[in-house]
Amino acid sequence: MDPTRPPGLDAPSTLRAVKAASRLNAALYRATGGRVGGRFRAHRGFPRGIPVCLLTTRGRKSGRLRTAPLLYLGLEDGTVAVVASQGGMARNPMWYRNILDEPRVVLQTGAEMTVRRARPATPEERAELWPRLVGLYPEYADYQSWTDREIPVVLLERPGA
């Protein structure tokens, strides 16, 4: 693991803060159709911001609907690629574990909501998409260096695709 990894990244307080920020972002996004919370302005290199979507999954244990705001990359065929980075934490995010049990999800981009089928990218697809995703958000490379797990790329496909 990279020695520049932030201390306390996997601390319970960090996870609670991330969850609270995610809930607030999702609420603002939903209330405004993505006008607020629909772009992540990471740094000066991306003055217009990186697009954010809302991904709603069904909890694999609770059965409750869970929503996560995620950066996304739209692909040419209408598929959406998202990254299960969780900021380089040691474990995959809950939404990723949820899609492994129930791949039917709801994707919201702006005001548009669609039902999608989520699946982890194959190793070949991940190898092709990872450089594009790092180009979209360079911090993904840092996150990968901070964890021993391979950070999954997930494809959100239209049903029947």
Secondary structure as UniProt FT lines:
FT   TURN            3..4
FT   TURN            7..10
FT   HELIX           12..32
FT   TURN            33..37
FT   STRAND          39..40
FT   TURN            44..45
FT   TURN            47..48
FT   STRAND          50..58
FT   TURN            60..62
FT   STRAND          65..71
FT   STRAND          73..74
FT   TURN            76..77
FT   STRAND          80..83
FT   HELIX           86..88
FT   HELIX           94..101
FT   STRAND          104..109
FT   TURN            110..111
FT   STRAND          112..120
FT   HELIX           123..136
FT   HELIX           139..145
FT   STRAND          153..157
FT   TURN            159..160
//
